[in-house]
């Protein structure tokens, strides 16, 4: 995406100064990077510095720049949903209405339970499987369901063996296990590791730049987290979603509000969905990708407030205190 002046994209000329002022007054704690694009053109690119990690491995202080990869954490889930859509539209993945266990014939014992056999891919995509799942413990503890899943010998069996706590489709329950199942379905359909399918079907065609994707002990990319891109690469993918450049028939379905997540926020297919077609992808620490189609706007934010109580502060301030008020 080409860089143009803010004025040419309908912003106040002092857009970058507004962001600098926000950072100076402490209004965007642990902010690492920002890329703002409108109508396919970058109008603001900003980088800072701070303590960072690759998953739970500390990197120390990092001075970020255009080519520095950054953890996306659970933004990864939203991109896995996009990869599923690419596989679906190419005939390499079953429809969301198909049952999950039809893709896993090796779990015939689990399919003997009628309620478990009725779980659909759509239940996983909306995180409404009705299975017990709790990620409230730190992401370093096996008391966290996502960590326990990664420690299990078979992550998909671990998820599908969880006890039911409510009827499927009844309530949204945040689940990295749901993302793991969708990632495995993509791998089974395409015959490729998730990271390889992402490279050939999404990142390279869009020119999203370099990436890294942490993998489990089985070599499969961690579908719930672990993807690393540059903010500009993330914004490029956001622009492709906004303009329906990839999987055009899927994106409208993916971003449609389907189930309440929390007050005032709905969930689509692994994206947070709002009014006017607006949507966002969110990750621990302040990773955000905001899509505002009514304004032709994409905002990618990376930050380092991992596990912090105020990790929504920086990305919200960037969007609501800097970017939106600067639109002329």
C-alpha positions as CSV (number, residue, x, y, z in Angstrom):
1,X,0.0,0.0,0.0
2,X,1.4,3.4,-1.0
3,X,1.9,6.2,1.5
4,X,0.0,9.4,0.8
5,X,-0.5,12.6,2.8
6,X,-3.3,12.7,5.3
7,X,-5.0,15.6,3.5
8,X,-5.3,13.6,0.3
9,X,-7.2,10.9,2.2
10,X,-9.5,13.3,4.0
11,X,-7.6,13.8,7.3
12,X,-6.4,16.8,9.1
13,X,-2.8,17.5,8.2
14,X,-1.6,17.1,11.8
15,X,-2.7,13.5,12.1
16,X,0.8,12.2,13.1
17,X,1.2,15.1,15.6
18,X,-2.0,14.1,17.3
19,X,-0.7,10.5,17.7
20,X,2.6,11.8,19.0
21,X,0.7,14.0,21.6
22,X,-1.4,11.0,22.7
23,X,1.8,9.0,23.3
24,X,3.6,11.9,25.1
25,X,0.7,12.3,27.6
26,X,0.6,8.6,28.4
27,X,-2.7,8.0,26.7
28,X,-1.5,4.9,24.8
29,X,0.5,2.8,27.2
30,X,2.9,0.2,25.7
31,X,2.0,1.2,22.1
32,X,4.4,-0.4,19.6
33,X,3.1,0.3,16.2
34,X,0.2,1.9,14.2
35,X,-0.7,1.8,10.5
36,X,-3.7,3.7,9.3
37,X,-5.0,3.2,5.7
38,X,-7.9,4.8,3.9
39,X,-9.2,3.7,0.5
40,X,-6.1,1.5,0.1
41,X,-3.5,4.2,0.9
42,X,-1.4,4.4,4.0
43,X,-1.9,7.8,5.7
44,X,-0.1,7.2,9.0
45,X,2.7,4.8,10.0
46,X,4.1,5.1,13.5
47,X,6.6,2.9,15.5
48,X,7.8,3.0,19.1
49,X,9.7,0.8,21.4
50,X,9.2,-1.3,24.5
51,X,9.4,-4.7,26.1
52,X,8.1,-7.5,23.9
53,X,7.7,-11.2,23.7
54,X,7.3,-14.1,21.3
55,X,4.4,-15.9,22.9
56,X,5.8,-16.3,26.5
57,X,9.5,-15.9,25.5
58,X,10.8,-12.4,26.5
59,X,12.7,-10.5,23.8
60,X,13.7,-7.6,26.0
61,X,13.5,-4.0,24.7
62,X,12.7,-3.8,21.0
63,X,12.8,-0.7,18.8
64,X,10.1,-1.3,16.3
65,X,10.1,-0.4,12.6
66,X,8.4,-1.2,9.4
67,X,10.0,-4.6,9.0
68,X,9.7,-5.7,12.7
69,X,7.4,-8.7,13.1
70,X,5.0,-8.5,16.1
71,X,2.9,-11.1,17.9
72,X,-0.7,-10.8,16.9
73,X,-1.9,-13.2,19.7
74,X,-5.7,-13.8,19.2
75,X,-5.9,-11.7,16.0
76,X,-4.6,-15.0,14.7
77,X,-8.0,-16.5,15.2
78,X,-9.7,-14.0,12.9
79,X,-7.1,-14.7,10.2
80,X,-7.7,-18.5,10.6
81,X,-11.4,-17.8,9.9
82,X,-10.3,-16.0,6.7
83,X,-8.1,-19.0,5.8
84,X,-11.1,-21.3,6.3
85,X,-13.1,-19.1,4.0
86,X,-10.4,-19.4,1.3
87,X,-10.4,-23.2,1.7
88,X,-14.2,-23.2,1.6
89,X,-14.5,-21.2,-1.6
90,X,-11.9,-23.4,-3.3
91,X,-13.8,-26.5,-2.4
92,X,-11.3,-27.7,0.1
93,X,-13.3,-27.3,3.3
94,X,-16.8,-28.4,4.2
95,X,-19.6,-25.9,4.8
96,X,-20.1,-24.3,8.3
97,X,-23.3,-26.4,8.6
98,X,-21.4,-29.7,8.4
99,X,-20.5,-31.5,11.6
100,X,-17.0,-31.3,13.0
101,X,-16.7,-35.0,13.7
102,X,-17.4,-35.8,10.0
103,X,-14.0,-34.3,9.3
104,X,-12.4,-36.5,12.1
105,X,-13.3,-40.1,11.4
106,X,-10.5,-41.1,13.7
107,X,-12.7,-40.0,16.6
108,X,-15.5,-42.5,16.0
109,X,-15.8,-43.1,19.7
110,X,-16.7,-39.4,20.3
111,X,-19.2,-39.5,17.5
112,X,-21.1,-42.2,19.4
113,X,-22.4,-39.3,21.6
114,X,-25.3,-37.8,19.7
115,X,-24.9,-34.3,21.1
116,X,-21.1,-34.3,20.4
117,X,-21.8,-35.7,16.9
118,X,-24.1,-32.8,16.3
119,X,-21.4,-30.1,16.8
120,X,-21.0,-28.1,13.6
121,X,-18.1,-26.1,12.2
122,X,-20.3,-23.1,12.6
123,X,-20.4,-23.8,16.3
124,X,-16.6,-23.6,16.4
125,X,-16.5,-20.5,14.2
126,X,-18.9,-18.7,16.5
127,X,-17.4,-20.2,19.7
128,X,-20.8,-21.6,20.8
129,X,-19.9,-25.3,21.1
130,X,-21.3,-25.5,24.6
131,X,-18.2,-27.2,25.9
132,X,-16.4,-26.4,29.1
133,X,-13.5,-24.0,28.4
134,X,-11.8,-21.4,30.7
135,X,-8.9,-19.1,29.7
136,X,-9.1,-16.9,32.8
137,X,-5.8,-18.4,34.2
138,X,-2.5,-16.9,33.0
139,X,-1.4,-18.2,29.6
140,X,1.6,-19.8,31.3
141,X,-0.6,-22.1,33.4
142,X,-2.0,-25.5,32.6
143,X,-5.1,-24.3,34.4
144,X,-5.8,-22.2,31.3
145,X,-7.7,-24.4,28.9
146,X,-5.6,-23.3,25.9
147,X,-2.4,-24.2,27.6
148,X,-3.8,-27.5,28.7
149,X,-4.8,-28.2,25.1
150,X,-1.3,-27.6,23.9
151,X,0.1,-29.9,26.5
152,X,-2.3,-32.7,25.5
153,X,-1.0,-35.4,23.1
154,X,-3.9,-34.6,20.6
155,X,-5.2,-31.0,20.8
156,X,-8.4,-31.7,18.7
157,X,-9.4,-34.7,20.8
158,X,-8.7,-32.7,23.9
159,X,-11.2,-30.0,22.8
160,X,-13.8,-32.4,21.6
161,X,-13.7,-34.5,24.8
162,X,-14.5,-31.5,27.0
163,X,-17.7,-31.9,28.9
164,X,-20.8,-30.0,27.9
165,X,-21.9,-27.1,30.1
166,X,-24.7,-25.9,27.9
167,X,-26.4,-26.6,24.7
168,X,-24.4,-25.9,21.5
169,X,-25.4,-22.6,19.9
170,X,-26.7,-21.2,23.1
171,X,-23.9,-18.9,24.3
172,X,-20.6,-17.5,23.2
173,X,-17.7,-18.8,25.2
174,X,-14.2,-17.6,24.3
175,X,-12.3,-20.6,23.1
176,X,-8.8,-21.1,21.6
177,X,-9.9,-24.7,21.2
178,X,-12.5,-23.7,18.7
179,X,-9.8,-22.0,16.6
180,X,-7.6,-25.1,16.9
181,X,-10.5,-27.2,15.4
182,X,-11.0,-24.8,12.5
183,X,-7.3,-24.7,11.8
184,X,-7.2,-28.5,11.7
185,X,-10.2,-28.6,9.4
186,X,-8.3,-26.3,7.0
187,X,-5.2,-28.5,7.2
188,X,-7.2,-31.7,6.5
189,X,-9.0,-30.1,3.5
190,X,-6.0,-28.5,1.9
191,X,-3.4,-31.1,2.7
192,X,-1.1,-28.4,3.9
193,X,0.2,-27.1,7.2
194,X,-1.8,-24.1,8.2
195,X,1.3,-21.8,7.9
196,X,2.0,-23.1,4.4
197,X,-1.6,-22.6,3.2
198,X,-1.5,-19.1,4.7
199,X,1.7,-18.3,2.9
200,X,0.6,-19.5,-0.6
201,X,-3.1,-18.5,-0.4
202,X,-3.0,-15.3,1.5
203,X,0.2,-13.6,2.5
204,X,2.2,-13.9,-0.7
205,X,-0.7,-13.1,-3.1
206,X,-1.5,-9.9,-1.1
207,X,2.2,-8.9,-0.6
208,X,1.7,-8.9,3.2
209,X,5.5,-9.4,3.7
210,X,7.3,-11.8,6.0
211,X,5.6,-13.7,8.8
212,X,6.3,-16.3,11.5
213,X,3.9,-18.6,13.1
214,X,4.7,-20.6,16.2
215,X,3.9,-24.3,16.0
216,X,3.0,-27.0,18.4
217,X,5.0,-30.1,19.1
218,X,3.2,-31.7,16.1
219,X,4.4,-29.1,13.7
220,X,1.0,-27.5,13.1
221,X,0.8,-23.7,13.6
222,X,-1.0,-22.6,16.7
223,X,-4.4,-21.5,15.3
224,X,-5.5,-19.8,18.5
225,X,-2.4,-17.5,18.6
226,X,1.2,-17.4,17.6
227,X,1.1,-15.6,14.2
228,X,3.6,-12.7,13.8
229,X,3.3,-10.0,11.1
230,X,4.3,-6.4,10.7
231,X,1.6,-3.8,11.3
232,X,1.7,-2.9,7.7
233,X,1.2,-6.6,6.7
234,X,-1.7,-6.8,9.1
235,X,-3.2,-3.6,7.6
236,X,-2.8,-5.0,4.1
237,X,-4.8,-8.1,5.0
238,X,-7.4,-5.8,6.7
239,X,-7.6,-3.8,3.4
240,X,-8.2,-7.1,1.5
241,X,-11.0,-8.0,3.8
242,X,-12.5,-4.5,3.6
243,X,-12.5,-4.6,-0.2
244,X,-13.4,-8.3,-0.6
245,X,-10.2,-9.0,-2.5
246,X,-10.1,-12.5,-1.2
247,X,-12.9,-15.0,-0.5
248,X,-15.5,-12.4,-1.5
249,X,-18.4,-14.7,-1.0
250,X,-17.2,-15.6,2.5
251,X,-16.3,-12.2,4.0
252,X,-19.9,-11.0,4.3
253,X,-20.8,-14.2,6.2
254,X,-17.6,-14.0,8.3
255,X,-18.3,-10.4,9.5
256,X,-22.0,-10.7,10.1
257,X,-23.1,-10.4,13.7
258,X,-24.3,-13.9,14.9
259,X,-24.1,-14.1,18.7
260,X,-23.7,-11.7,21.6
261,X,-20.2,-11.7,23.0
262,X,-20.6,-9.1,25.7
263,X,-22.7,-6.0,26.2
264,X,-22.8,-4.0,22.9
265,X,-20.4,-6.4,21.1
266,X,-21.4,-9.3,18.8
267,X,-19.4,-12.1,17.3
268,X,-19.4,-13.3,13.7
269,X,-17.2,-16.1,12.5
270,X,-14.1,-15.4,14.7
271,X,-14.4,-11.7,14.2
272,X,-16.0,-9.1,16.5
273,X,-18.8,-7.6,14.5
274,X,-20.5,-4.2,15.0
275,X,-23.0,-2.0,13.2
276,X,-22.6,-0.6,9.7
277,X,-20.4,-3.6,8.8
278,X,-17.7,-2.5,11.2
279,X,-15.6,-5.3,12.5
280,X,-12.4,-5.9,14.5
281,X,-9.9,-8.6,15.4
282,X,-8.4,-8.5,18.9
283,X,-5.4,-10.0,20.6
284,X,-3.9,-10.0,24.1
285,X,-1.7,-7.0,24.8
286,X,-3.5,-4.5,22.7
287,X,-3.2,-6.1,19.2
288,X,-6.1,-4.8,17.1
289,X,-7.3,-4.7,13.5
290,X,-10.2,-2.3,13.1
291,X,-12.2,-2.3,9.8
292,X,-14.6,0.6,9.2
293,X,-16.1,0.1,5.7
294,X,-18.4,3.1,5.9
295,X,-15.2,5.3,6.1
296,X,-13.0,3.1,3.9
297,X,-10.7,2.8,6.9
298,X,-8.3,0.2,8.3
299,X,-6.4,0.7,11.5
300,X,-3.8,-1.8,12.6
301,X,-2.4,-1.5,16.2
302,X,0.3,-3.5,18.0
303,X,1.1,-3.0,21.7
304,X,2.8,-4.8,24.6
305,X,0.4,-4.6,27.5
306,X,0.2,-8.4,27.6
307,X,-2.3,-9.6,30.2
308,X,-2.7,-6.0,31.4
309,X,-6.1,-4.9,32.8
310,X,-6.0,-1.8,30.6
311,X,-4.8,-3.4,27.4
312,X,-7.7,-2.0,25.4
313,X,-6.7,1.6,26.3
314,X,-4.0,2.1,23.7
315,X,-5.8,0.8,20.6
316,X,-9.1,2.5,21.6
317,X,-7.3,5.8,22.2
318,X,-5.6,5.6,18.8
319,X,-8.9,5.0,17.0
320,X,-11.3,7.2,19.0
321,X,-9.0,10.0,20.2
322,X,-6.7,10.4,17.2
323,X,-7.9,8.8,13.9
324,X,-11.7,9.4,13.9
325,X,-11.6,13.0,15.2
326,X,-9.0,13.8,12.5
327,X,-11.3,12.8,9.6
328,X,-12.3,16.0,7.8
